[in-house]
Amino acid sequence: MRRVVITGLGMITPVGLDTEQSWGALCAGTSGIGPITQFQDKNIPSQIAGEIKGFDPAAYIEPKEIKKMDRFIHLAIAASQMAMDDSGLEITPENTDTVGVIVGAGIGGLPAIERYHTAYLEKGYRKISPFFIPMLIINEAAGQLSIRYGAKGPNSAAVTACATGTHSIGDAFKMIQRGDATAMIAGGTESCISPLGVGGFCAMKALSTRNSEPERASRPFDAERDGFVIGEGAGIMILEELERAQKRNATIYAEVIGYGLSGDAYHLTTPAPNGEGAARCMAMALRDAQITPAEMGYINAHGTSTKYNDEYETMAIKSVFGKHAYTIPVSSTKSMTGHLLGAAGGVEAVVSVLALDRGVLPPTINLENPDPECDLDFIPNTARKKHVNVAMSSSFGFGGTNACLVFRKYQK
């Protein structure tokens, strides 16, 4: 089987407009949560979100093209441009059909749907943009990137709720490993901080209503957590077959060595009791990576700041790693970014790789009164300098869909 390495990283998040800014803020324990500015509705219980501040799509996209895309596509293009620039990957007529794209979203163009539904009700169908459908379809992010870079290889879009970014990277990894591509642009994107997006999650009673203290609202594994905080962003990485990366003297951040995926077959929104489905996913990723539980050095948890996710994820880690679970540093960067939904797995995979590369493990902020059921080493409040060789990033989504990735420091 081919070895697969990571040669480029890109992310745009509520704590930073690029990869380095986001990474620095996460290591500093900076919260990106604040009052919602993208719309106003005081009747919605949750008034806070992880918004990206100061993003100008014109920095990445020609002005005439901007209006043809919804914001989730803008963010995907920005993060992908960062990753491509970082990688130095060139797509030429000679390799165009071996470079592919898998970039997904959990919800996609919901703001466009709301905007043009209103226009239709007020003035009829002639006020609907001819670009409306391409704005909202989730695979248009991957389509736009394929057109932009001339990538004619495998092209797809995972749509697996909050596990989307992780599934996208895992599927891309397997495509390269089995020889269907030599390089892939992969990750997740999302932007649905809109009345229906926020209102819908509020109707489920899933969101935090700690409106008076936005920065303290996302608090994974803390006993006082009251729900997740919705966010937006994109996380993209460039995966390459090792020999190809070596031939062009690319910088190699890490190697992808394992991928697991499973289904709970239990409930639409609640994870399986005791984290049974998540545990099977983690165990599968370890088997695929051909490593033992004792080799795990860091876990970037799904850690949503909801009761059942945090407790059951803790149980899953204990189930898979046994006594070693208590020695593994674990953190949830959602404590700072909020929950980026379909982008979460992409961003958190980038963070996991940077943790390996930089020897710094980001913290879980707002962990002030740990839930007794969540009793692992969750790196409370302050980043930790520690060099580790193996990291895992976990994502679990509505519908009982689970995905885990395992990364290792590159060794020749």
PyMOL commands that set and color helices and strands:
alter all, ss='L'
color gray80, all
select helices_A, chain A and resi 19-27+57-59+63-66+71-87+96-98+110-123+125-127+132-136+140-149+161-177+195-203+214-216+242-247+273-289+293-295+307-327+334-337+341-358
alter helices_A, ss='H'
color red, helices_A
select strands_A, chain A and resi 4-12+34-35+48-49+99-104+155-156+183-190+233-241+254-263+298-300+330-331+360-361+384-385+390-397+401-408
alter strands_A, ss='S'
color yellow, strands_A
deselect
rebuild
show_as cartoon
